[in-house]
Amino acid sequence: MGVPRIAKVFGAVNMGSFRVSAMIMGQSETGELIVLGSGHRQSQGVRRGYVTDMAAATYAVRNAVERAEENAGARVQSVWVSCAGAGLTSRVAQVEVPIGGRQIEEEDIEYLLVAARENIEPDGRMVLHAQPAYYTLDGAHGVANPRGLHAERLGVDIHVMLADGAPVRNLKDAVERAHLSVEAVVATPIAAGFASLSPEERELGTALIELGGEVTNVGVFKNGMLTGLISIPLGSTDITDAIASAFGIRRFQAERLKCLAGSAIASPTDHREMVPVNAPGDGVSEDHRINRAELVSVITEQLALLADKIGKALKSLDYAGARGQIVVSGGGAQLAGIAEYMQGALGRPVRVGKPPELRGLPDAMRNPGFATLAGLCIYAADDPVDIRRVRNRGQETVRPGSVGLASRIWRAALDYF
């Protein structure tokens, strides 16, 4: 079956602390998403979600994008970029306006969103997202489309994602210096949620643990949006460093051991198994071996520290007493037995979140380590409404009166003269 005609093309760059990856995705005329090309390389110039070396980060971005372009046989001029650090915080703002019992029109919704935009209080920080979730009619929640309905009051819940301005600007500069324009900077938990969670999970309530290289983001989704977020400056790279330190080996050796022989769950036979530190063909002796039980012990010790912080984060987000599911995503979720370990440590169902089935997605990327990258493209194709882009074409809904009439006349004069 041939590739259908592509109507739109989206480019995405995920600047992680472990790897920098890029993807080019096309959307067919029927709406199907197709991966046209992808590429990734070891991260450079990024630490715990922050750019620390502009030249190195720019080189890594350009290299990853060039690999994706070569695979796709096409070039991109602009990309959507992920942001895992920058002090991300999430909040929900609620705004309501009077309607007067009449039928709700498009102009009423636009006016409501403009009113919501004016009520955002960033407290000196940068607004990454300001998106409407569900509307309310006279206090009744969960209305997806209020057009054509009658109400006395129309409200909306706005998901606002804030970040520190300087780190976000550094991310954008690193991409722009690679001769690419930035369509938008998207918070990593939101992108990962689009790929790892079903719409029903985002609606009913699910916690997403995005276990990255050096940052773990703990987010709670409910009513279709990210209602809370806490970032923990620990990740899978810290486990790698602990292995390297415990056995006196190099990081690349520790990473290989973690991926091939490591596990979050101990086995009764671990103490009888010795695993080689050096890979075959390295040109060095393969006699250097370590006990697998000791390797698993180092891994679980680090996971215990991380799980404790995750549990405290869930409690802070009012999710500790909930019975909802937890989904673990990110590169750290590739560790064998991670779901079983987290389920025991957190006391609730846990599954590993992976990218959805997409045509053209390489087998090597069908794992949780590339969920954020795929989610960036899915997010771009979904093109969610951002209230900062809504134009105020409507009229305010006010009760007749001398002050209200005078203000409307004044606004009309400003608009037309």
C-alpha positions as CSV (number, residue, x, y, z in Angstrom):
1,M,0.0,0.0,0.0
2,G,1.6,3.3,-1.1
3,V,1.9,6.4,0.9
4,P,-1.2,8.6,0.5
5,R,-0.9,12.2,-0.6
6,I,0.6,14.4,2.2
7,A,-1.3,17.6,2.9
8,K,0.8,19.0,5.8
9,V,4.2,18.3,7.2
10,F,5.4,18.8,10.8
11,G,8.9,18.9,12.2
12,A,9.7,18.2,15.9
13,V,12.9,18.3,18.0
14,N,13.1,16.8,21.4
15,M,16.1,18.2,23.3
16,G,16.7,15.7,26.0
17,S,19.6,15.3,28.4
18,F,20.4,11.8,27.1
19,R,19.6,12.2,23.4
20,V,18.5,14.9,20.9
21,S,16.0,13.5,18.5
22,A,14.1,14.8,15.5
23,M,11.1,13.6,13.5
24,I,9.3,14.7,10.3
25,M,5.7,13.7,10.2
26,G,3.2,14.1,7.4
27,Q,-0.6,14.4,7.6
28,S,-2.5,12.9,4.7
29,E,-5.6,14.4,3.2
30,T,-7.7,11.9,5.2
31,G,-6.0,13.0,8.4
32,E,-3.7,10.0,8.8
33,L,-0.4,10.7,10.5
34,I,2.7,9.2,8.8
35,V,6.3,9.3,10.0
36,L,8.3,10.4,7.0
37,G,11.8,10.4,8.7
38,S,13.5,10.5,12.0
39,G,17.0,10.8,13.5
40,H,18.7,11.0,16.8
41,R,22.1,11.4,18.3
42,Q,23.7,11.6,21.8
43,S,22.8,14.8,23.5
44,Q,25.3,17.6,23.9
45,G,25.1,20.9,25.7
46,V,21.9,20.1,27.7
47,R,21.9,19.3,31.4
48,R,18.7,18.5,33.3
49,G,16.6,20.2,30.6
50,Y,18.7,23.4,30.5
51,V,21.0,24.5,27.6
52,T,24.5,24.7,29.1
53,D,26.6,24.9,26.0
54,M,24.9,26.8,23.1
55,A,27.4,25.7,20.4
56,A,27.2,22.0,21.3
57,A,23.4,22.0,21.6
58,T,23.0,23.7,18.3
59,Y,25.3,21.1,16.6
60,A,23.3,18.3,18.2
61,V,20.0,19.8,16.9
62,R,21.3,20.3,13.4
63,N,22.8,16.8,13.2
64,A,19.6,15.1,14.4
65,V,17.4,17.2,12.0
66,E,19.7,16.4,9.1
67,R,19.4,12.7,9.8
68,A,15.6,13.0,9.9
69,E,15.6,15.0,6.6
70,E,17.8,12.5,4.9
71,N,15.5,9.6,5.9
72,A,12.4,11.6,4.9
73,G,13.9,12.8,1.6
74,A,12.6,16.3,2.4
75,R,13.6,19.4,4.4
76,V,11.8,21.3,7.1
77,Q,12.1,25.0,7.8
78,S,10.4,25.1,11.2
79,V,10.0,22.7,14.1
80,W,8.1,22.2,17.4
81,V,10.5,22.0,20.3
82,S,10.1,20.2,23.7
83,C,11.0,21.8,27.0
84,A,11.6,19.5,30.0
85,G,13.3,22.0,32.4
86,A,12.8,25.7,32.8
87,G,10.9,25.3,36.1
88,L,7.7,24.2,34.5
89,T,4.5,24.7,36.5
90,S,0.9,24.0,35.6
91,R,-2.3,25.6,36.8
92,V,-5.9,25.8,35.9
93,A,-7.7,29.2,35.6
94,Q,-11.5,29.5,35.6
95,V,-13.3,32.3,33.9
96,E,-17.0,33.0,33.6
97,V,-19.1,35.7,31.8
98,P,-22.8,36.5,31.7
99,I,-24.9,35.4,28.7
100,G,-28.4,36.4,29.8
101,G,-30.2,33.2,28.9
102,R,-29.8,33.6,25.2
103,Q,-28.3,31.2,22.7
104,I,-24.5,31.0,22.7
105,E,-22.8,32.2,19.5
106,E,-19.2,32.0,18.2
107,E,-18.7,35.6,19.3
108,D,-19.6,34.8,22.9
109,I,-16.9,32.1,23.0
110,E,-14.3,34.4,21.5
111,Y,-15.1,37.1,24.0
112,L,-14.9,34.5,26.9
113,L,-11.5,33.4,25.7
114,V,-10.3,37.0,25.4
115,A,-11.5,37.6,28.9
116,A,-9.7,34.5,30.1
117,R,-6.5,35.8,28.4
118,E,-6.7,39.0,30.3
119,N,-7.0,37.0,33.6
120,I,-3.8,35.1,33.2
121,E,-1.3,36.0,35.9
122,P,2.1,34.8,34.9
123,D,3.9,36.4,37.8
124,G,6.8,37.5,35.7
125,R,7.2,34.1,34.0
126,M,6.7,33.0,30.4
127,V,3.4,31.5,29.3
128,L,4.1,28.3,27.2
129,H,0.4,27.2,26.9
130,A,-2.9,28.8,27.7
131,Q,-5.5,26.4,26.3
132,P,-9.3,26.0,27.0
133,A,-10.3,22.5,28.2
134,Y,-14.0,22.2,28.9
135,Y,-16.8,24.8,29.2
136,T,-19.3,25.3,31.9
137,L,-23.0,26.3,31.5
138,D,-24.5,27.8,34.6
139,G,-21.9,25.8,36.7
140,A,-22.4,22.5,34.9
141,H,-19.0,21.2,33.9
142,G,-17.8,19.1,31.0
143,V,-19.3,20.9,28.0
144,A,-17.1,20.3,24.9
145,N,-19.0,22.6,22.5
146,P,-21.4,25.2,23.9
147,R,-22.4,26.7,20.6
148,G,-26.1,26.8,20.0
149,L,-27.0,26.2,23.7
150,H,-28.7,28.6,26.1
151,A,-27.3,29.7,29.4
152,E,-27.3,32.4,31.9
153,R,-23.5,32.2,32.4
154,L,-20.8,30.7,30.3
155,G,-17.5,29.6,31.8
156,V,-14.3,27.9,30.8
157,D,-11.4,26.1,32.4
158,I,-8.0,27.3,31.0
159,H,-4.9,25.2,31.3
160,V,-1.9,27.5,31.8
161,M,1.7,26.2,31.6
162,L,4.3,28.6,32.9
163,A,8.1,28.5,32.5
164,D,11.2,30.6,33.3
165,G,11.8,32.8,30.4
166,A,15.6,32.6,30.0
167,P,15.9,28.8,29.7
168,V,13.1,28.7,27.1
169,R,14.9,31.5,25.1
170,N,18.1,29.4,25.3
171,L,16.3,26.4,23.8
172,K,14.8,28.5,21.0
173,D,18.2,30.1,20.3
174,A,19.9,26.7,20.0
175,V,17.3,25.6,17.4
176,E,17.3,28.9,15.5
177,R,21.1,28.9,15.3
178,A,20.7,25.5,13.5
179,H,18.9,27.5,10.8
180,L,15.4,26.5,11.8
181,S,12.4,28.6,13.0
182,V,10.5,27.6,16.1
183,E,6.8,27.0,15.7
184,A,6.2,26.7,19.4
185,V,7.9,25.4,22.6
186,V,5.8,22.6,24.1
187,A,6.1,21.3,27.6
188,T,7.5,17.8,27.6
189,P,4.7,16.3,29.8
190,I,2.0,17.6,27.5
191,A,3.7,16.1,24.4
192,A,4.3,12.8,26.2
193,G,0.7,12.8,27.3
194,F,-0.5,13.1,23.7
195,A,1.5,10.0,22.8
196,S,1.3,7.9,25.9
197,L,-2.3,8.5,27.1
198,S,-5.6,7.8,25.4
199,P,-8.2,10.6,25.3
200,E,-10.2,8.6,27.8
201,E,-7.2,8.4,30.2
202,R,-6.7,12.2,30.0
203,E,-10.4,12.7,30.6
204,L,-10.9,10.3,33.6
205,G,-7.7,11.1,35.4
206,T,-4.2,9.5,35.0
207,A,-0.8,10.3,36.4
208,L,2.0,10.4,33.9
209,I,5.6,9.9,35.1
210,E,8.0,11.0,32.4
211,L,11.3,9.4,33.4
212,G,13.9,11.2,31.4
213,G,17.6,11.2,31.5
214,E,18.1,13.8,34.1
215,V,14.6,15.1,34.9
216,T,11.5,13.2,35.9
217,N,8.2,15.1,35.3
218,V,5.2,14.0,37.4
219,G,2.0,15.2,35.9
220,V,-1.7,14.6,36.6
221,F,-4.2,14.7,33.7
222,K,-7.9,15.2,34.3
223,N,-10.8,16.6,32.3
224,G,-8.7,16.4,29.2
225,M,-5.8,18.6,30.5
226,L,-2.7,18.6,32.6
227,T,-4.0,19.9,36.0
228,G,-0.8,19.7,37.9
229,L,3.0,19.2,37.4
230,I,6.1,18.7,39.5
231,S,9.6,18.3,38.1
232,I,12.2,16.2,40.0
233,P,15.9,16.8,39.1
234,L,16.6,13.0,38.9
235,G,16.4,10.6,36.1
236,S,17.8,7.4,34.5
237,T,21.3,9.0,34.0
238,D,21.6,9.1,37.8
239,I,21.1,5.4,37.8
240,T,23.9,5.0,35.2
241,D,26.2,7.2,37.2
242,A,25.5,5.2,40.4
243,I,26.4,2.0,38.5
244,A,29.6,3.5,37.1
245,S,30.6,4.7,40.6
246,A,29.8,1.4,42.4
247,F,31.8,-0.7,40.0
248,G,34.5,1.7,39.0
249,I,33.7,1.6,35.3
250,R,33.0,4.2,32.6
251,R,29.6,5.7,31.9
252,F,29.2,4.0,28.5
253,Q,29.9,0.7,30.1
254,A,27.4,1.4,32.9
255,E,24.8,2.4,30.4
256,R,25.2,-0.8,28.5
257,L,25.0,-2.9,31.7
258,K,21.9,-1.1,32.8
259,C,20.2,-1.7,29.4
260,L,21.3,-5.3,28.8
261,A,21.5,-6.8,32.2
262,G,19.9,-4.4,34.6
263,S,16.4,-4.8,36.1
264,A,14.2,-3.1,38.6
265,I,13.1,-6.5,39.9
266,A,15.5,-8.9,41.6
267,S,15.5,-12.6,40.6
268,P,16.4,-15.6,42.8
269,T,19.1,-16.5,40.2
270,D,20.8,-13.1,40.1
271,H,23.5,-14.0,42.6
272,R,24.7,-16.9,40.5
273,E,25.0,-14.9,37.3
274,M,28.1,-12.9,36.3
275,V,27.8,-10.3,33.6
276,P,30.7,-9.0,31.5
277,V,31.5,-5.3,31.8
278,N,33.0,-5.0,28.3
279,A,31.1,-5.8,25.1
280,P,32.4,-8.4,22.6
281,G,34.5,-6.8,19.9
282,D,35.6,-3.8,22.1
283,G,39.2,-5.0,21.7
284,V,39.6,-5.4,25.4
285,S,39.4,-8.4,27.8
286,E,35.9,-9.7,28.5
287,D,37.1,-11.2,31.8
288,H,35.9,-8.2,33.8
289,R,32.6,-9.3,35.2
290,I,30.3,-8.2,38.0
291,N,27.6,-10.0,39.9
292,R,24.1,-9.4,38.5
293,A,22.6,-9.3,42.0
294,E,24.9,-6.4,42.9
295,L,24.0,-4.6,39.7
296,V,20.2,-4.9,40.5
297,S,20.9,-3.8,44.1
298,V,22.5,-0.5,42.9
299,I,19.6,0.1,40.4
300,T,16.8,-0.6,43.0
301,E,18.6,1.6,45.6
302,Q,18.4,4.6,43.1
303,L,14.9,3.7,42.1
304,A,13.8,3.8,45.8
305,L,15.0,7.4,46.1
306,L,13.2,8.3,42.9
307,A,10.0,6.5,43.9
308,D,10.0,8.3,47.2
309,K,10.1,11.7,45.5
310,I,7.5,10.6,43.0
311,G,5.2,9.5,45.8
312,K,5.6,12.9,47.6
313,A,4.9,14.7,44.3
314,L,1.7,12.7,43.7
315,K,0.6,13.6,47.2
316,S,1.3,17.3,46.6
317,L,-0.8,17.0,43.4
318,D,-3.7,15.4,45.4
319,Y,-3.3,12.2,43.6
320,A,-1.9,10.0,46.4
321,G,-5.4,9.0,47.6
322,A,-6.8,8.5,44.1
323,R,-7.3,5.1,42.6
324,G,-6.4,6.1,39.1
325,Q,-3.7,4.6,36.9
326,I,-0.1,5.6,36.6
327,V,1.7,5.6,33.2
328,V,5.5,5.6,33.1
329,S,7.1,7.0,29.9
330,G,10.4,8.4,28.8
331,G,13.8,6.8,28.2
332,G,14.0,5.5,31.8
333,A,10.8,3.5,31.3
334,Q,12.8,1.1,29.1
335,L,14.4,-0.4,32.2
336,A,13.2,-4.0,32.6
337,G,10.6,-4.4,35.4
338,I,10.1,-0.7,35.9
339,A,6.3,-1.0,35.8
340,E,6.2,-3.8,38.4
341,Y,8.6,-1.9,40.6
342,M,6.6,1.4,40.5
343,Q,3.4,-0.5,41.1
344,G,4.8,-2.0,44.3
345,A,6.3,1.3,45.4
346,L,3.4,3.5,44.7
347,G,0.6,1.0,45.4
348,R,-1.5,1.4,42.3
349,P,-1.7,0.1,38.7
350,V,1.2,1.1,36.5
351,R,1.8,0.5,32.8
352,V,4.5,1.7,30.4
353,G,3.5,4.3,27.9
354,K,4.7,4.0,24.3
355,P,4.1,6.0,21.1
356,P,0.9,5.0,19.3
357,E,1.0,2.8,16.2
358,L,2.0,5.2,13.4
359,R,2.8,4.3,9.9
360,G,6.4,4.7,9.1
361,L,7.6,4.7,12.8
362,P,10.9,2.8,12.9
363,D,10.9,-0.3,15.2
364,A,13.7,1.2,17.1
365,M,11.4,4.1,18.1
366,R,8.5,2.0,19.2
367,N,9.5,2.4,22.8
368,P,8.8,4.9,25.7
369,G,12.0,6.7,25.0
370,F,10.5,8.3,21.9
371,A,7.0,9.0,23.2
372,T,7.7,12.7,23.7
373,L,9.1,13.1,20.1
374,A,6.0,11.4,18.5
375,G,3.8,13.4,20.9
376,L,5.2,16.6,19.6
377,C,4.1,15.8,16.1
378,I,0.7,14.6,17.2
379,Y,0.3,17.8,19.3
380,A,1.3,19.9,16.2
381,A,-1.2,18.1,14.0
382,D,-4.0,18.5,16.7
383,D,-3.3,22.2,16.7
384,P,-5.0,23.0,20.0
385,V,-6.6,26.4,20.6
386,D,-4.4,28.8,22.5
387,I,-6.3,31.8,23.9
388,R,-3.4,34.1,23.2
389,R,-4.1,33.7,19.5
390,V,-7.8,34.4,19.7
391,R,-8.9,37.7,18.1
392,N,-11.5,39.8,19.9
393,R,-14.0,40.0,17.1
394,G,-17.0,39.8,19.4
395,Q,-18.9,42.2,21.6
396,E,-19.0,42.2,25.3
397,T,-22.1,40.8,27.0
398,V,-23.2,43.5,29.4
399,R,-26.5,44.6,30.9
400,P,-27.9,47.8,29.4
401,G,-26.9,50.9,31.3
402,S,-25.3,54.3,30.9
403,V,-21.8,53.1,31.8
404,G,-22.0,50.0,29.7
405,L,-23.5,51.9,26.7
406,A,-20.8,54.6,27.0
407,S,-18.0,52.1,27.1
408,R,-19.4,50.2,24.0
409,I,-19.6,53.5,22.1
410,W,-16.1,54.4,23.1
411,R,-14.8,51.0,21.9
412,A,-16.7,51.3,18.6
413,A,-15.1,54.7,18.0
414,L,-11.6,53.2,18.6
415,D,-12.4,50.3,16.3
416,Y,-13.7,52.3,13.3
417,F,-12.1,55.7,13.5
